[in-house]
Amino acid sequence: MNKKKEMSIDDLAMMIKREFDNVGERFDNVEEHLDKLEFGQKDMKSELNFMVHKFELKELEYRVEKLEKKFAK
């Protein structure tokens, strides 16, 4: 025999409130993870910028050395 429990409006309201609270917590967690990803992305961009500048510097050094050798003759 399955006896179904009668559910009152208050019981239903409490169930809905618990679920909304749960969803709110999950959104907070998602927001926290997105903040971490954004910070990591900024860190990666700055690292890439550094690498690009380093590459450009090496390229310029090479070109200057080439010019120095050419005009040193």
Secondary structure by P-SEA (a helix, b strand, c coil): ccccccccaaaaaaaaaaaaaaaaaaaaaaaaaaaaaaaaaaaaaaaaaaaaaaaaaaaaaaaaaaaaaaacc
